């Protein structure tokens, strides 16, 4: 049995839009800057080898060392919702690391790397991921850290203006010698992965 009241259909778009953050809101939220974003991006990419629609959530200690991370597939939607992304992130965080809710203030920081199709400009999907990351961090007792996109143009820390050309969303294909795929009309076949890659639904965790 489900309790509570569902919003009327006419209100659903407004509710969904309230669960996303625009770049200006993200920049004003006081998100801590990464001291070495290039090192973080290259480390997460080499560990998880993300392809489009793969999210990598990582927890860093105060010295910006990787404590735990997990990657998972999150298929794109025409109506991205931060609530769904928040729940997906919470599931991964709870699986790889205990919460810090008993601390007076957060010590560890969660960052999110999302590999997607398209250009590097902010999208509504990015806004929903930002909202989801911030909310998941609050519910898990973590500081909300950087949101990083990985596209064909390279990587970019949204809200900071820092980025680079490599790695990019097709880096794994280049490494494996696979020709770039055409723009998909539907679900693409999964890419072959080297030994030690993620299993199942591209789901991988690491603790250091």
Secondary structure, DSSP 8 states (H G I E B T S, - for coil): ---S----HHHHHHHHHTT---HHHHHHTT----TTHHHHHHHHHHHH---TTEEEEEEE-TT--EEEEEEEE----TT--HHHHHHHHHHHHHHHS---TTSSS--SEEEEEEE-SS-SS--HHHHHHHHHHHHHHHHHT-EEEEEEEEETTEEEETTTTEEESSS-TTHHHHHHT-------SS--------TT--BTTTBEEEE-
